[in-house]
């Protein structure tokens, strides 16, 4: 993919609505047993298209079961929607047709932009595997299909170590686990469906201002009594504004008077500052860092330096993945088995601490399937400041276009277009969050790809509303 393709997509105008949205248009709808369907979902034919995200249109069929269209495998029927944690319970009857129902592809291909929830288990299907040992405790041989076996594992399980032969073809299907059901009950697990999660613009600010959430093309909007607004409904109260102005003016006079008094007293003292002033200032900055890292708003796991040193074999040079902006990035494996990318700052100066805090601040607030996920960081008490990210194994777009993997010729034009669309969606999400985040360094070396060639955008630079936005 050439960079101009991404720029062309990002610069394309968002189509405007031909009908002006009105407050009250997007009342919750029902379909069968699923009630109060609302943003980001919307029911086609019962609610206007601007009432939800374009990708989350539900079709209410004659059987009274709402269905979500998949980009890969028809429709998924919706069992239930859980708005409190942004998740949806889906089923797919396509797998269960015929005398021997078997999925032939990875489920994740068909659920974008939804993401698979970590509450699921995983079914691993291995095809054309005549060499599997009949170890009944682990693999279940499917009686209706020759040389086909099933393995049931946890959500963190991967194909590495499970695939009994390199010649085997495999498909991975996340499923909601059922107590007491193992791989032999794979049909029951397939019928039970899967839990998926969505990450779209937050609706709470709009609803708090008595608005209704919706989408204008691909951009979030808040439908208000006067007209749609960007994030929330605007309230105009002249009397309140006058009162605030008077109060602010009086408060300003008091503050100025107080500052003048402090300056006067300071000059009278004529005392030399303590030699320990710089140390106290540094310690105060450290304490602020520690307090901020442990506030609820970051929701960030704190790793020990020793754990990350062990995960990277002492930051071994053979584990180095590259330069990560203001630090080097190493591949590591945590004690729980997760493969991660660990960013190590070049120097532990106060300026680097500010950059570290800025990145933690940004990443800990974000949830989007096309952005690199932050797993956690070290505290200020550790020997060094480290950031821990998910590891994205398929390299960058630049690698596949003109780098070490260009010879594989894996990027078809349809894949390149999908990469551009997913990257644009991730950037649109960054621009829509509050406070707005500006990437400032969009290029093919900062767009990572997973094994399914889905995008993971890396290395955003700053928040537009913070002092660090020049970083």
C-alpha positions as CSV (number, residue, x, y, z in Angstrom):
1,X,0.0,0.0,0.0
2,X,1.4,3.4,-0.9
3,X,1.0,6.1,1.6
4,X,-1.0,8.2,-0.8
5,X,-3.8,5.6,-0.8
6,X,-4.2,6.1,3.0
7,X,-4.1,9.9,2.6
8,X,-6.7,9.8,-0.1
9,X,-9.1,7.9,2.0
10,X,-8.5,10.1,5.1
11,X,-9.1,13.2,3.0
12,X,-12.3,12.0,1.5
13,X,-15.3,14.1,2.6
14,X,-17.8,12.5,4.9
15,X,-21.2,12.4,3.2
16,X,-23.7,14.6,4.8
17,X,-27.2,13.5,5.8
18,X,-30.0,14.4,3.4
19,X,-32.5,14.4,6.3
20,X,-31.8,16.5,9.4
21,X,-31.8,14.2,12.5
22,X,-34.3,15.2,15.1
23,X,-34.3,14.5,18.8
24,X,-36.7,11.6,19.4
25,X,-35.9,9.8,16.1
26,X,-33.7,7.3,17.8
27,X,-35.9,5.8,20.5
28,X,-34.9,2.2,21.5
29,X,-36.4,-0.6,19.3
30,X,-37.1,-4.2,19.9
31,X,-36.8,-7.4,17.8
32,X,-38.1,-10.6,19.3
33,X,-36.6,-11.3,22.7
34,X,-34.0,-8.6,22.3
35,X,-35.4,-5.3,23.6
36,X,-34.3,-1.7,24.0
37,X,-31.9,-1.9,21.0
38,X,-30.0,1.4,20.8
39,X,-26.7,3.0,20.0
40,X,-24.3,1.8,18.6
41,X,-26.8,-0.7,17.1
42,X,-29.9,0.2,15.1
43,X,-32.7,-1.8,13.4
44,X,-32.9,-1.3,9.7
45,X,-36.4,-0.3,8.6
46,X,-37.4,0.7,12.2
47,X,-34.8,3.3,13.0
48,X,-33.1,5.9,10.8
49,X,-29.6,4.9,9.7
50,X,-28.0,7.8,11.6
51,X,-29.2,6.2,15.0
52,X,-26.2,3.9,15.2
53,X,-22.8,2.9,13.8
54,X,-22.9,2.0,10.0
55,X,-21.4,-1.4,10.8
56,X,-23.9,-2.3,13.5
57,X,-27.2,-2.4,11.5
58,X,-29.5,-5.2,12.7
59,X,-32.0,-6.9,10.5
60,X,-35.2,-8.1,12.2
61,X,-36.4,-11.1,10.2
62,X,-39.7,-12.8,10.1
63,X,-38.6,-15.2,12.9
64,X,-38.2,-12.2,15.2
65,X,-34.5,-12.8,15.7
66,X,-32.2,-9.8,15.1
67,X,-29.2,-10.5,12.9
68,X,-25.9,-8.7,12.4
69,X,-24.4,-8.9,8.9
70,X,-20.9,-10.3,8.7
71,X,-18.4,-9.2,6.2
72,X,-17.3,-12.8,5.7
73,X,-20.0,-15.4,6.5
74,X,-23.5,-14.1,6.1
75,X,-25.4,-13.1,9.3
76,X,-24.9,-13.7,13.0
77,X,-28.0,-13.8,15.1
78,X,-28.0,-11.7,18.3
79,X,-28.8,-13.5,21.5
80,X,-28.3,-10.5,23.8
81,X,-26.7,-7.1,24.1
82,X,-24.8,-6.0,27.2
83,X,-24.5,-2.2,27.2
84,X,-22.9,-2.0,30.6
85,X,-19.7,-3.6,29.3
86,X,-20.0,-3.0,25.5
87,X,-20.4,-6.6,24.5
88,X,-22.8,-8.7,22.5
89,X,-23.7,-12.4,22.5
90,X,-23.7,-13.8,18.9
91,X,-24.5,-17.1,17.3
92,X,-23.9,-18.4,13.7
93,X,-26.2,-21.1,12.4
94,X,-24.2,-21.5,9.2
95,X,-21.7,-23.8,11.0
96,X,-24.5,-26.2,12.0
97,X,-25.9,-27.0,8.6
98,X,-25.4,-30.4,7.0
99,X,-24.6,-33.8,8.4
100,X,-21.2,-32.8,9.6
101,X,-21.0,-29.2,10.7
102,X,-17.5,-27.8,10.8
103,X,-16.2,-24.2,10.5
104,X,-13.6,-23.8,7.8
105,X,-12.1,-20.4,8.7
106,X,-11.2,-18.3,11.7
107,X,-14.2,-16.6,13.2
108,X,-12.2,-13.3,13.6
109,X,-12.3,-12.8,9.9
110,X,-16.1,-12.2,9.9
111,X,-16.6,-10.0,13.0
112,X,-14.7,-6.8,12.3
113,X,-15.1,-4.2,13.6
114,X,-16.2,-6.2,16.7
115,X,-13.4,-7.7,18.8
116,X,-13.4,-11.2,20.4
117,X,-13.9,-10.9,24.2
118,X,-11.4,-12.6,26.5
119,X,-14.2,-14.3,28.4
120,X,-14.4,-16.9,25.5
121,X,-12.7,-20.2,25.2
122,X,-11.3,-21.4,21.9
123,X,-12.1,-24.4,19.7
124,X,-9.2,-25.5,17.4
125,X,-10.1,-27.5,14.4
126,X,-7.4,-29.5,12.6
127,X,-8.1,-30.9,9.2
128,X,-6.2,-33.5,7.1
129,X,-4.2,-34.6,10.2
130,X,-3.7,-38.3,10.0
131,X,-0.8,-38.2,12.4
132,X,-2.6,-37.2,15.5
133,X,-2.1,-39.5,18.4
134,X,-5.5,-40.7,19.9
135,X,-4.9,-38.9,23.1
136,X,-8.5,-38.6,24.1
137,X,-7.8,-36.2,27.0
138,X,-6.8,-33.5,24.6
139,X,-7.9,-34.0,21.0
140,X,-11.4,-35.3,19.9
141,X,-11.6,-37.0,16.6
142,X,-14.6,-35.9,14.6
143,X,-16.4,-39.2,13.6
144,X,-18.1,-37.7,10.5
145,X,-14.9,-36.3,9.0
146,X,-11.8,-38.2,8.1
147,X,-8.5,-37.0,9.7
148,X,-10.3,-34.1,11.5
149,X,-9.8,-33.4,15.2
150,X,-10.9,-30.7,17.7
151,X,-9.0,-29.2,20.7
152,X,-10.7,-27.0,23.4
153,X,-8.4,-24.4,25.0
154,X,-8.5,-21.2,26.9
155,X,-8.7,-17.7,25.3
156,X,-4.9,-17.2,25.6
157,X,-4.2,-20.5,23.9
158,X,-2.5,-20.3,20.4
159,X,-1.7,-22.7,17.6
160,X,1.9,-22.8,18.5
161,X,2.4,-26.1,20.3
162,X,-1.0,-27.4,19.4
163,X,-0.8,-28.1,15.7
164,X,0.3,-31.7,15.5
165,X,1.7,-31.4,12.0
166,X,2.8,-28.6,9.8
167,X,0.7,-30.2,7.0
168,X,-2.5,-29.8,9.0
169,X,-5.0,-27.0,8.1
170,X,-6.5,-25.2,11.1
171,X,-9.4,-23.0,12.0
172,X,-9.8,-21.2,15.4
173,X,-13.3,-20.4,16.7
174,X,-13.8,-18.6,20.0
175,X,-16.9,-19.9,21.9
176,X,-18.7,-19.2,25.2
177,X,-17.6,-22.1,27.4
178,X,-20.1,-24.4,29.1
179,X,-19.3,-26.1,32.4
180,X,-18.6,-29.8,32.0
181,X,-18.5,-29.7,28.2
182,X,-15.2,-30.6,26.5
183,X,-14.0,-30.9,22.9
184,X,-16.4,-33.8,22.2
185,X,-19.3,-31.4,22.7
186,X,-18.0,-29.0,20.1
187,X,-21.4,-28.8,18.3
188,X,-23.0,-27.7,21.5
189,X,-20.3,-25.1,22.0
190,X,-20.7,-23.8,18.5
191,X,-24.4,-23.4,19.0
192,X,-23.8,-21.5,22.3
193,X,-22.1,-18.7,20.3
194,X,-19.5,-16.2,21.1
195,X,-19.1,-12.9,23.1
196,X,-17.8,-10.0,21.1
197,X,-17.0,-6.4,22.2
198,X,-17.4,-3.1,20.4
199,X,-15.2,0.0,20.6
200,X,-17.0,3.1,19.2
201,X,-17.3,6.7,20.3
202,X,-18.5,6.9,23.9
203,X,-22.1,8.0,24.3
204,X,-22.2,9.0,27.9
205,X,-21.3,12.7,27.4
206,X,-24.0,13.1,24.8
207,X,-26.7,11.4,27.0
208,X,-25.7,13.4,30.0
209,X,-26.6,16.5,28.0
210,X,-30.0,15.1,27.1
211,X,-28.9,14.2,23.6
212,X,-29.2,11.0,21.5
213,X,-26.1,9.4,20.0
214,X,-25.8,8.7,16.3
215,X,-23.5,8.7,13.3
216,X,-23.3,11.0,10.3
217,X,-21.6,8.8,7.8
218,X,-18.5,7.6,9.7
219,X,-18.4,10.4,12.2
220,X,-20.0,10.4,15.7
221,X,-22.7,13.1,16.4
222,X,-24.9,14.0,19.3
223,X,-28.5,14.7,18.2
224,X,-29.9,17.6,20.2
225,X,-33.1,19.6,20.3
226,X,-31.7,22.4,18.1
227,X,-29.4,20.4,15.8
228,X,-26.7,17.7,15.8
229,X,-23.5,18.6,17.7
230,X,-20.0,17.0,17.7
231,X,-19.9,15.6,21.3
232,X,-22.8,16.9,23.4
233,X,-25.7,19.4,23.4
234,X,-24.8,23.0,24.0
235,X,-26.7,24.8,26.8
236,X,-27.0,28.6,26.7
237,X,-27.9,30.5,29.8
238,X,-27.2,34.2,29.8
239,X,-27.9,34.7,33.5
240,X,-25.6,31.9,34.4
241,X,-22.9,33.3,32.1
242,X,-23.2,36.7,33.7
243,X,-23.0,35.2,37.2
244,X,-19.9,33.2,36.3
245,X,-18.3,36.2,34.8
246,X,-18.8,38.3,37.9
247,X,-17.7,35.5,40.1
248,X,-14.6,34.9,38.0
249,X,-13.7,38.6,38.1
250,X,-14.0,38.8,41.8
251,X,-12.0,35.6,42.3
252,X,-9.3,36.9,40.0
253,X,-8.9,40.1,42.0
254,X,-8.5,38.0,45.2
255,X,-6.0,35.7,43.6
256,X,-3.9,38.6,42.4
257,X,-4.0,40.3,45.8
258,X,-2.9,37.0,47.4
259,X,0.0,36.6,45.0
260,X,1.2,40.1,45.6
261,X,1.2,39.6,49.3
262,X,3.3,36.4,48.9
263,X,5.8,38.2,46.7
264,X,6.1,41.0,49.2
265,X,6.7,38.6,52.2
266,X,9.2,36.6,50.1
267,X,11.3,39.7,49.4
268,X,11.3,40.7,53.1
269,X,12.7,37.3,54.2
270,X,15.7,37.6,51.9
271,X,16.7,34.0,52.7
272,X,18.8,31.8,50.5
273,X,16.9,28.7,49.2
274,X,17.8,25.4,50.8
275,X,20.4,23.3,49.1
276,X,18.0,20.4,49.2
277,X,15.4,22.3,47.2
278,X,16.2,20.5,43.9
279,X,16.0,17.1,45.6
280,X,12.6,17.9,47.2
281,X,11.3,19.1,43.8
282,X,12.5,15.9,42.1
283,X,10.9,13.7,44.8
284,X,7.7,15.6,44.5
285,X,7.6,15.0,40.8
286,X,8.2,11.3,41.4
287,X,5.4,11.2,44.0
288,X,3.0,12.8,41.6
289,X,3.9,10.3,38.9
290,X,3.3,7.4,41.3
291,X,-0.1,8.8,42.4
292,X,-1.2,9.4,38.8
293,X,-0.2,5.9,37.6
294,X,-2.4,4.4,40.4
295,X,-5.5,6.4,39.8
296,X,-8.6,4.6,38.5
297,X,-8.7,6.6,35.3
298,X,-5.6,4.9,33.9
299,X,-6.7,1.3,34.6
300,X,-3.1,0.3,34.0
301,X,-1.4,-2.8,35.3
302,X,1.9,-2.1,37.1
303,X,4.7,-4.6,36.2
304,X,7.9,-5.0,38.2
305,X,11.2,-4.3,36.5
306,X,12.4,-7.8,37.4
307,X,9.5,-9.4,35.6
308,X,10.1,-7.5,32.4
309,X,13.9,-8.0,32.7
310,X,13.2,-11.8,32.9
311,X,10.7,-11.6,30.0
312,X,13.3,-10.1,27.7
313,X,16.3,-12.2,28.8
314,X,17.8,-9.1,30.4
315,X,17.0,-6.9,27.4
316,X,19.1,-9.1,25.3
317,X,20.1,-7.6,21.9
318,X,18.7,-10.6,20.1
319,X,15.2,-9.6,21.4
320,X,15.4,-6.0,20.1
321,X,12.6,-5.2,17.7
322,X,13.6,-1.6,16.9
323,X,13.5,2.0,17.9
324,X,10.2,3.0,19.6
325,X,10.2,6.8,19.5
326,X,11.9,7.7,22.8
327,X,13.1,4.2,23.6
328,X,14.0,0.8,22.2
329,X,11.5,-2.0,21.9
330,X,12.1,-5.6,22.9
331,X,10.2,-8.8,22.4
332,X,9.4,-10.6,25.6
333,X,7.4,-13.4,27.1
334,X,5.6,-12.9,30.4
335,X,5.2,-15.5,33.1
336,X,1.6,-16.0,32.1
337,X,2.6,-17.0,28.6
338,X,1.7,-13.8,26.7
339,X,4.2,-12.5,24.1
340,X,4.6,-8.7,24.5
341,X,6.6,-5.8,23.2
342,X,8.5,-3.9,26.0
343,X,9.5,-0.3,25.4
344,X,12.6,0.9,27.3
345,X,13.2,4.6,27.7
346,X,16.6,5.9,26.6
347,X,17.2,7.9,29.8
348,X,15.3,8.4,33.0
349,X,15.3,12.2,33.0
350,X,12.4,14.3,34.1
351,X,11.6,15.2,30.5
352,X,11.4,11.4,29.7
353,X,9.1,11.0,32.7
354,X,6.8,13.5,31.2
355,X,6.8,11.7,27.9
356,X,6.2,8.4,29.7
357,X,3.3,9.9,31.6
358,X,1.9,11.3,28.4
359,X,2.0,7.9,26.6
360,X,0.4,6.1,29.6
361,X,-2.2,8.8,29.8
362,X,-3.1,8.4,26.2
363,X,-3.0,4.6,25.8
364,X,-4.7,3.6,29.0
365,X,-7.9,5.5,27.9
366,X,-8.2,3.9,24.5
367,X,-10.1,0.8,23.3
368,X,-10.1,0.2,19.6
369,X,-9.5,-3.0,17.6
370,X,-7.1,-1.2,15.2
371,X,-4.9,0.4,17.9
372,X,-2.0,-1.3,19.7
373,X,-3.1,-2.2,23.2
374,X,-1.2,-1.1,26.3
375,X,-0.9,-4.0,28.8
376,X,0.8,-1.9,31.5
377,X,4.0,-0.2,32.7
378,X,6.5,-0.1,35.6
379,X,6.1,2.3,38.6
380,X,8.4,5.1,39.3
381,X,10.1,3.0,42.0
382,X,11.6,0.6,39.4
383,X,15.1,0.9,38.0
384,X,13.8,2.1,34.6
385,X,10.5,3.3,33.1
386,X,9.1,0.6,30.8
387,X,5.9,0.3,28.8
388,X,4.3,-3.1,27.9
389,X,2.3,-3.5,24.7
390,X,0.6,-6.3,22.8
391,X,3.1,-8.0,20.4
392,X,2.0,-7.7,16.8
393,X,3.8,-10.5,14.9
394,X,3.3,-9.8,11.2
395,X,5.5,-6.8,10.8
396,X,4.6,-3.4,9.4
397,X,3.0,-2.3,6.1
398,X,6.4,-0.9,5.1
399,X,8.0,-4.4,5.7
400,X,5.5,-6.0,3.3
401,X,5.7,-3.2,0.6
402,X,9.5,-2.6,0.3
403,X,11.1,-4.2,3.3
404,X,12.2,-7.7,4.5
405,X,8.9,-9.3,3.7
406,X,8.2,-7.7,0.3
407,X,9.2,-10.9,-1.5
408,X,6.2,-12.7,0.1
409,X,3.8,-10.6,-2.1
410,X,1.1,-11.0,0.5
411,X,-0.5,-7.6,0.1
412,X,-3.2,-8.0,-2.6
413,X,-5.0,-4.8,-3.6
414,X,-8.1,-5.8,-1.7
415,X,-5.9,-6.2,1.5
416,X,-4.3,-2.9,0.9
417,X,-7.6,-1.2,0.6
418,X,-8.8,-2.9,3.8
419,X,-5.6,-1.8,5.6
420,X,-6.2,1.8,4.5
421,X,-9.8,1.7,5.7
422,X,-8.9,0.2,9.1
423,X,-6.1,2.7,9.6
424,X,-8.4,5.6,8.8
425,X,-11.0,4.2,11.2
426,X,-8.4,4.1,14.0
427,X,-7.4,7.7,13.3
428,X,-11.0,8.8,13.2
429,X,-11.4,7.2,16.6
430,X,-8.4,9.1,18.0
431,X,-9.8,12.4,16.6
432,X,-13.2,11.7,18.1
433,X,-12.2,10.9,21.7
434,X,-12.1,13.6,24.4
435,X,-9.6,15.1,24.7
436,X,-8.7,14.7,21.0
437,X,-5.6,12.8,20.1
438,X,-3.4,13.8,17.2
439,X,-1.2,11.1,15.8
440,X,1.4,13.4,14.1
441,X,3.4,10.5,12.6
442,X,1.2,8.5,10.2
443,X,3.4,6.4,7.9
444,X,3.7,2.8,6.8
445,X,6.4,1.9,9.4
446,X,3.9,2.8,12.2
447,X,1.0,0.6,10.9
448,X,1.5,-2.9,12.2
449,X,-0.3,-6.0,10.9
450,X,-1.5,-9.1,12.7
451,X,-1.5,-12.6,11.3
452,X,-4.9,-11.9,9.6
453,X,-3.5,-8.7,8.1
454,X,-5.7,-6.5,10.3
455,X,-4.3,-3.1,11.3
456,X,-2.7,-2.1,14.6
457,X,-1.7,1.6,14.5
458,X,1.3,2.3,16.7
459,X,3.2,5.4,18.0
460,X,0.7,8.2,18.4
461,X,2.5,11.3,19.4
462,X,0.3,13.6,21.6
463,X,-2.9,14.9,22.9
464,X,-3.9,18.2,21.3
465,X,-5.0,19.7,24.6
466,X,-2.0,18.9,26.8
467,X,1.4,20.7,27.2
468,X,3.1,17.6,25.7
469,X,1.6,18.1,22.2
470,X,4.9,19.3,20.9
471,X,6.6,16.1,21.8
